């Protein structure tokens, strides 16, 4: 039944001193404080991996804030669940939260609800942004890689699909698709 500590800085943060001091004052032995410096979403977290390997049932891990353990809500949910399954208690000092006494499930449930709500808000904002952009005439998707006007010009000059395809280094089916879409556009106008 040991008390461990975990501290992490983001790439823009410079010092762990304040976090480490807080962890030590919460009872974490300096030799049992695991750290990760300058981590981002693509960097590995060796300190966290070593912490997970070092902790056992009945141990407690103190962390200053929720966001120091997980970089995303999804990752935070995973980590809280993993520590809870192994019987390791997590205490988030600044947030005044603890997974002690079965409250991990409550914390995970609340975080899951927040995560779902945030994803839904992001989808709504993205959808609204797309609609607004379409109204302003913004076109989405990949830019055409074939000069459609040149295909039409060559066709008007009397060249066949095979000749146009060879000249433009594209497939014959592409020539047919372009010509078909151009003829549909002419009918609409």
Backbone bond lengths (Angstrom), bond angles and torsions (degrees), N, CA, C in turn:
res aa  C-N    CA-C-N  psi(-1)  N-CA   C-N-CA  omega(-1)  CA-C   N-CA-C  phi
1 X - - - 1.444 - - 1.519 109.88 -
2 X 1.305 115.23 77.89 1.461 121.65 -177.48 1.517 110.30 -105.05
3 X 1.330 114.80 158.86 1.464 120.35 174.76 1.522 108.00 -106.65
4 X 1.323 114.81 120.39 1.458 122.62 178.40 1.524 108.39 -107.13
5 X 1.308 115.65 164.92 1.459 120.57 176.24 1.518 109.55 -131.48
6 X 1.322 115.79 152.82 1.465 120.56 175.44 1.519 108.49 -137.83
7 X 1.334 115.38 129.42 1.464 122.04 178.91 1.523 108.48 -132.50
8 X 1.325 114.84 144.87 1.469 119.46 -179.33 1.517 108.89 -146.51
9 X 1.332 115.19 142.29 1.461 119.97 172.64 1.518 109.09 -112.94
10 X 1.299 115.29 150.85 1.459 121.96 172.29 1.526 106.69 -83.20
11 X 1.336 118.28 166.86 1.467 119.82 -179.21 1.527 113.96 -56.39
12 X 1.341 117.93 -30.89 1.465 119.47 -176.85 1.528 112.84 -84.98
13 X 1.331 118.25 -12.65 1.458 120.72 179.50 1.528 109.39 -86.91
14 X 1.312 115.90 148.89 1.461 119.96 -175.66 1.523 114.06 -104.41
15 X 1.327 118.14 -37.66 1.453 120.42 -167.84 1.518 112.67 -126.12
16 X 1.322 113.93 144.62 1.462 121.60 175.10 1.523 111.53 -102.62
17 X 1.315 117.60 -0.21 1.462 121.69 -171.91 1.524 112.80 -53.15
18 X 1.314 118.29 -46.79 1.465 121.25 -177.49 1.526 110.72 -65.16
19 X 1.345 116.49 -42.21 1.465 119.66 179.24 1.524 110.68 -63.64
20 X 1.334 116.61 -47.30 1.470 121.14 -178.02 1.526 110.46 -62.04
21 X 1.328 117.69 -42.27 1.467 120.99 178.85 1.529 110.68 -61.67
22 X 1.325 117.38 -41.36 1.462 121.54 178.33 1.523 110.92 -64.58
23 X 1.325 117.02 -40.92 1.464 121.18 -179.81 1.527 111.01 -66.16
24 X 1.326 115.97 -41.78 1.465 119.97 178.69 1.533 110.72 -64.37
25 X 1.332 116.81 -40.49 1.468 119.11 179.73 1.528 111.33 -69.20
26 X 1.338 117.73 -18.99 1.464 121.75 177.02 1.525 111.42 -87.93
27 X 1.350 116.96 2.07 1.458 119.94 175.19 1.514 116.26 106.80
28 X 1.318 117.90 -0.35 1.465 119.94 179.54 1.527 109.64 -75.35
29 X 1.302 115.94 129.36 1.460 121.86 177.09 1.527 108.08 -68.37
30 X 1.351 118.78 134.18 1.471 120.39 -179.21 1.537 113.40 -53.66
31 X 1.313 117.76 -30.43 1.468 121.35 178.85 1.514 113.12 -77.51
32 X 1.330 116.55 -8.30 1.469 120.99 -178.98 1.531 111.54 -115.44
33 X 1.303 116.71 21.15 1.464 120.74 176.06 1.522 107.82 -101.58
34 X 1.319 114.98 120.88 1.457 121.26 -178.51 1.520 108.08 -103.29
35 X 1.333 115.96 139.13 1.464 119.78 -175.39 1.525 111.57 -131.55
36 X 1.307 114.31 152.83 1.460 122.79 171.46 1.519 106.63 -130.74
37 X 1.323 115.74 126.88 1.469 121.48 -178.08 1.519 111.03 -101.67
38 X 1.321 115.89 134.13 1.463 122.11 171.26 1.501 115.01 54.57
39 X 1.332 117.67 43.68 1.460 119.05 -178.48 1.513 110.83 -85.61
40 X 1.319 115.21 147.45 1.458 121.49 171.81 1.518 107.48 -132.23
41 X 1.307 117.44 -173.68 1.463 120.16 -173.00 1.530 113.11 -65.78
42 X 1.332 117.68 -16.61 1.463 119.75 -178.07 1.526 112.40 -103.85
43 X 1.314 117.14 -9.45 1.464 120.41 -176.70 1.518 110.40 -89.73
44 X 1.324 115.03 145.41 1.453 119.94 175.21 1.514 110.07 -72.10
45 X 1.305 116.13 161.11 1.454 120.53 -179.53 1.528 108.26 -125.38
46 X 1.322 114.66 82.31 1.463 120.61 -177.39 1.522 111.87 -62.26
47 X 1.332 117.38 -38.81 1.464 120.90 179.79 1.520 111.35 -59.98
48 X 1.323 116.90 -43.27 1.460 121.03 179.04 1.527 110.82 -65.55
49 X 1.312 116.64 -41.17 1.476 120.10 178.13 1.525 111.07 -62.42
50 X 1.342 116.53 -42.48 1.470 119.83 178.82 1.524 110.85 -66.94
51 X 1.343 117.15 -36.88 1.463 121.57 177.00 1.525 110.26 -61.97
52 X 1.317 116.66 -46.46 1.463 120.07 -179.91 1.530 111.13 -61.28
53 X 1.316 116.64 -38.01 1.470 120.11 179.70 1.532 111.77 -71.70
54 X 1.329 117.38 -29.61 1.468 121.15 -175.09 1.521 113.28 -84.02
55 X 1.330 117.86 -24.15 1.462 120.09 -174.73 1.525 111.70 -86.89
56 X 1.335 114.01 150.00 1.467 121.36 179.92 1.526 108.96 -135.92
57 X 1.315 115.65 171.91 1.458 120.73 179.50 1.527 110.29 -53.18
58 X 1.326 115.47 134.66 1.458 121.83 179.49 1.514 114.09 92.45
59 X 1.339 117.97 -12.53 1.460 120.98 178.08 1.528 110.02 -76.63
60 X 1.326 115.13 160.80 1.459 121.97 176.59 1.524 108.40 -124.49
61 X 1.323 115.49 138.41 1.467 121.45 175.49 1.518 107.19 -115.66
62 X 1.333 116.33 123.59 1.461 120.59 176.29 1.525 108.94 -100.83
63 X 1.328 114.65 137.49 1.461 122.68 -177.61 1.518 105.81 -138.78
64 X 1.319 117.68 142.50 1.462 118.87 -176.55 1.522 112.18 -65.78
65 X 1.329 118.20 -47.27 1.462 121.59 -176.25 1.517 110.27 -141.64
66 X 1.326 115.96 159.73 1.470 121.62 176.70 1.523 111.69 -55.84
67 X 1.342 116.74 -42.99 1.468 119.54 -174.76 1.527 113.32 -71.66
68 X 1.314 118.32 -9.14 1.466 120.61 175.38 1.525 110.56 -80.10
69 X 1.328 117.46 -27.05 1.466 120.55 178.44 1.519 110.48 -82.08
70 X 1.322 117.17 -52.68 1.461 121.07 -177.06 1.504 111.88 -115.46
71 X 1.335 116.25 139.14 1.461 120.73 179.49 1.518 111.49 -83.18
72 X 1.341 115.82 -23.55 1.464 120.76 176.13 1.522 107.34 -131.97
73 X 1.310 115.95 163.43 1.465 118.76 179.06 1.525 109.72 -63.58
74 X 1.320 116.70 -39.86 1.465 120.09 178.83 1.525 112.03 -59.88
75 X 1.325 116.15 -44.56 1.461 120.31 179.00 1.534 110.41 -66.07
76 X 1.303 116.85 -39.11 1.458 121.90 178.76 1.531 110.62 -61.53
77 X 1.324 116.46 -44.54 1.466 121.21 177.85 1.524 110.40 -59.45
78 X 1.339 115.78 -46.48 1.473 120.57 179.34 1.525 111.64 -58.37
79 X 1.334 116.35 -47.72 1.461 120.48 -176.46 1.530 111.91 -67.48
80 X 1.325 117.36 -42.82 1.467 119.61 178.52 1.526 109.67 -61.32
81 X 1.324 116.24 -43.57 1.467 120.39 179.47 1.527 111.45 -63.29
82 X 1.329 116.64 -41.42 1.472 120.50 -179.11 1.525 111.30 -65.42
83 X 1.333 117.05 -45.76 1.464 119.54 178.46 1.529 110.41 -64.37
84 X 1.331 117.24 -41.17 1.461 121.21 -179.46 1.529 110.94 -63.09
85 X 1.323 116.71 -40.96 1.475 120.63 179.73 1.528 111.38 -62.10
86 X 1.328 116.77 -27.87 1.469 121.09 179.79 1.530 112.00 -92.06
87 X 1.337 117.04 0.69 1.461 120.63 178.52 1.511 113.85 78.94
88 X 1.322 117.23 22.54 1.466 122.26 178.81 1.532 108.16 -99.09
89 X 1.321 116.44 128.51 1.466 122.35 -179.66 1.526 109.17 -87.88
90 X 1.317 115.36 136.89 1.469 121.50 175.67 1.520 107.98 -110.49
91 X 1.331 116.32 134.66 1.469 121.46 174.90 1.521 108.43 -123.73
92 X 1.320 115.76 122.32 1.457 121.96 178.01 1.518 106.72 -101.60
93 X 1.306 116.84 106.18 1.452 123.17 -168.54 1.526 113.78 -65.08
94 X 1.327 118.04 -54.09 1.469 120.76 -176.67 1.522 112.16 -68.42
95 X 1.349 116.67 -28.59 1.462 121.08 -178.50 1.525 111.94 -89.65
96 X 1.344 116.68 -6.30 1.466 123.04 -179.54 1.526 111.64 53.22
97 X 1.341 115.53 46.99 1.465 122.47 178.33 1.514 109.32 -121.68
98 X 1.331 115.20 149.85 1.453 120.65 176.68 1.520 108.14 -147.45
99 X 1.334 116.15 146.35 1.458 120.47 176.82 1.522 110.92 -92.59
100 X 1.308 116.43 9.80 1.460 121.87 -179.68 1.528 110.71 -68.02
101 X 1.321 115.52 145.05 1.457 119.82 175.84 1.517 113.97 71.72
102 X 1.287 118.62 29.50 1.460 121.04 176.54 1.517 115.02 79.83
103 X 1.312 118.54 7.32 1.471 119.38 -178.91 1.528 112.71 -77.41
104 X 1.328 117.28 -3.90 1.470 119.77 177.77 1.519 110.73 -60.29
105 X 1.332 116.50 -39.91 1.462 120.07 -179.74 1.524 111.10 -63.87
106 X 1.328 116.49 -38.38 1.465 120.44 178.13 1.524 109.70 -65.80
107 X 1.335 116.85 -45.90 1.472 120.99 -179.79 1.526 110.01 -61.53
108 X 1.338 116.57 -44.45 1.465 120.59 -179.94 1.529 109.95 -64.03
109 X 1.329 118.03 -40.41 1.469 121.13 178.98 1.526 111.01 -62.23
110 X 1.329 116.00 -45.18 1.464 119.98 179.93 1.537 110.08 -64.60
111 X 1.333 116.44 -45.38 1.468 119.50 179.55 1.522 111.08 -62.99
112 X 1.328 117.36 -37.79 1.466 120.87 178.16 1.520 110.90 -62.76
113 X 1.338 116.05 -42.35 1.468 119.96 178.60 1.529 110.61 -63.80
114 X 1.324 116.63 -42.29 1.467 121.31 178.14 1.524 109.78 -63.11
115 X 1.329 116.90 -42.38 1.459 121.59 179.91 1.529 110.90 -62.07
116 X 1.331 117.37 -45.46 1.466 120.99 179.05 1.531 110.65 -62.78
117 X 1.338 116.27 -43.82 1.460 119.80 179.89 1.524 111.01 -63.17
118 X 1.319 116.93 -41.50 1.465 120.73 179.84 1.527 110.91 -65.18
119 X 1.327 117.21 -42.58 1.474 119.94 177.90 1.522 110.86 -61.46
120 X 1.342 115.95 -41.90 1.460 120.12 179.12 1.529 110.73 -63.66
121 X 1.335 117.08 -42.16 1.469 120.24 177.58 1.520 111.13 -62.57
122 X 1.308 117.06 -40.84 1.474 120.83 178.63 1.519 110.00 -63.08
123 X 1.343 117.13 -44.52 1.464 120.29 178.79 1.522 111.32 -61.93
124 X 1.337 116.78 -41.98 1.460 120.14 179.11 1.524 111.11 -63.53
125 X 1.333 116.85 -45.33 1.473 120.04 -179.94 1.527 110.79 -64.41
126 X 1.323 116.16 -39.17 1.459 119.72 179.00 1.521 110.28 -64.30
127 X 1.324 116.47 -44.79 1.464 121.20 179.77 1.524 110.97 -62.47
128 X 1.336 116.37 -44.83 1.462 120.35 178.22 1.522 110.79 -61.46
129 X 1.320 116.56 -41.88 1.465 120.90 179.23 1.514 112.29 -63.89
130 X 1.330 116.46 -40.61 1.469 120.33 178.33 1.533 110.82 -63.94
131 X 1.339 116.13 -45.48 1.465 119.63 179.83 1.524 111.27 -61.46
132 X 1.325 115.76 -43.90 1.461 120.37 178.85 1.527 110.83 -62.34
133 X 1.322 116.36 -41.67 1.463 120.16 179.76 1.527 110.71 -66.17
134 X 1.331 117.20 -40.12 1.468 120.30 178.44 1.522 110.93 -62.82
135 X 1.340 116.14 -40.01 1.466 120.16 177.85 1.526 111.09 -61.72
136 X 1.327 116.32 -30.79 1.468 120.89 179.51 1.529 111.96 -85.69
137 X 1.338 116.60 0.41 1.456 120.60 176.45 1.518 115.75 92.34
138 X 1.317 117.76 10.06 1.457 120.84 178.57 1.518 108.41 -72.76
139 X 1.318 116.29 133.35 1.459 121.14 178.50 1.520 108.58 -103.85
140 X 1.327 115.54 135.24 1.453 121.23 -179.28 1.514 110.10 -100.26
141 X 1.305 115.13 161.46 1.458 120.67 177.06 1.512 111.82 100.00
142 X 1.291 113.46 179.74 1.451 121.31 -177.81 1.522 110.51 -71.75
143 X 1.305 116.05 141.81 1.459 121.19 176.92 1.535 107.97 -70.58
144 X 1.337 115.95 143.09 1.467 118.18 178.63 1.533 110.84 -58.89
145 X 1.319 115.79 134.52 1.465 119.28 -178.99 1.527 111.46 -96.18
146 X 1.326 116.54 -4.68 1.461 121.32 -179.55 1.527 108.32 -114.08
147 X 1.315 115.05 135.32 1.463 120.70 178.16 1.529 108.27 -74.62
148 X 1.325 116.25 98.91 1.466 122.41 -175.75 1.545 111.30 -64.95
149 X 1.322 115.46 -35.62 1.471 119.19 179.87 1.523 111.08 -64.62
150 X 1.329 115.92 -38.48 1.470 119.68 179.87 1.529 110.33 -66.68
151 X 1.347 116.61 -38.68 1.470 120.23 176.83 1.524 109.08 -60.30
152 X 1.321 116.74 -46.52 1.463 120.96 -178.90 1.532 111.11 -64.67
153 X 1.326 116.28 -41.20 1.469 120.41 179.57 1.526 110.84 -62.43
154 X 1.338 116.86 -45.23 1.464 120.27 179.30 1.529 110.95 -63.22
155 X 1.322 116.82 -37.32 1.469 121.27 179.46 1.526 109.95 -65.62
156 X 1.350 115.70 -42.73 1.469 120.47 179.12 1.520 110.47 -63.96
157 X 1.350 116.56 -33.15 1.469 121.28 178.56 1.527 111.78 -73.60
158 X 1.341 116.46 -4.73 1.457 119.74 173.81 1.516 115.20 101.14
159 X 1.289 118.47 4.13 1.458 120.38 179.22 1.524 110.10 -76.60
160 X 1.337 115.48 145.57 1.461 121.07 178.51 1.525 110.78 -83.40
161 X 1.318 115.50 170.26 1.463 121.74 -176.96 1.533 111.59 -60.47
162 X 1.326 117.59 -40.61 1.472 120.74 -178.77 1.524 110.63 -64.90
163 X 1.313 117.67 -41.71 1.463 121.98 179.73 1.528 110.78 -66.75
164 X 1.341 115.91 -43.45 1.464 120.23 178.38 1.525 109.96 -61.66
165 X 1.319 116.23 -43.75 1.466 121.29 -179.77 1.520 110.67 -60.34
166 X 1.338 117.71 -45.12 1.471 121.30 179.38 1.520 111.04 -64.39
167 X 1.315 116.89 -44.17 1.460 121.68 -177.81 1.528 111.84 -63.81
168 X 1.321 116.14 -37.85 1.459 120.06 -175.51 1.526 112.65 -98.16
169 X 1.323 115.81 -0.53 1.467 121.72 178.56 1.538 111.54 59.04
170 X 1.320 114.40 47.38 1.462 121.47 176.53 1.523 108.47 -132.18
171 X 1.303 116.60 170.75 1.466 120.65 179.27 1.520 111.80 -78.53
172 X 1.336 114.48 152.84 1.466 119.84 178.81 1.525 111.09 -61.97
173 X 1.345 115.83 -37.74 1.469 119.28 -179.87 1.531 110.31 -63.10
174 X 1.335 117.19 -33.74 1.463 120.75 177.11 1.521 110.21 -64.60
175 X 1.329 115.98 -41.20 1.477 120.28 177.92 1.518 109.72 -60.81
176 X 1.336 116.66 -45.66 1.464 120.32 179.92 1.530 111.43 -62.05
177 X 1.316 116.67 -42.64 1.476 120.21 179.81 1.527 110.87 -62.42
178 X 1.331 116.45 -42.96 1.469 120.21 -179.48 1.516 110.24 -64.94
179 X 1.325 116.86 -45.80 1.462 120.30 -179.19 1.528 110.79 -64.15
180 X 1.326 116.83 -39.21 1.457 120.73 179.21 1.532 110.77 -65.24
181 X 1.341 116.96 -43.56 1.467 119.26 -179.99 1.528 110.77 -68.14
182 X 1.331 116.98 -35.18 1.465 119.48 178.23 1.535 110.16 -66.62
183 X 1.340 117.52 -38.82 1.460 119.22 -179.21 1.532 110.64 -70.91
184 X 1.336 118.29 -31.94 1.468 120.82 175.62 1.521 110.27 -66.81
185 X 1.338 116.73 -39.97 1.467 120.69 179.88 1.523 110.74 -64.66
186 X 1.360 117.00 -36.29 1.459 120.22 179.95 1.521 110.87 -66.46
187 X 1.366 116.43 -36.68 1.461 120.14 179.91 1.518 111.57 -68.08
188 X 1.343 116.13 -35.60 1.467 120.84 -178.74 1.522 110.59 -68.43
189 X 1.318 118.19 -37.94 1.459 122.17 -175.47 1.464 111.54 -72.62
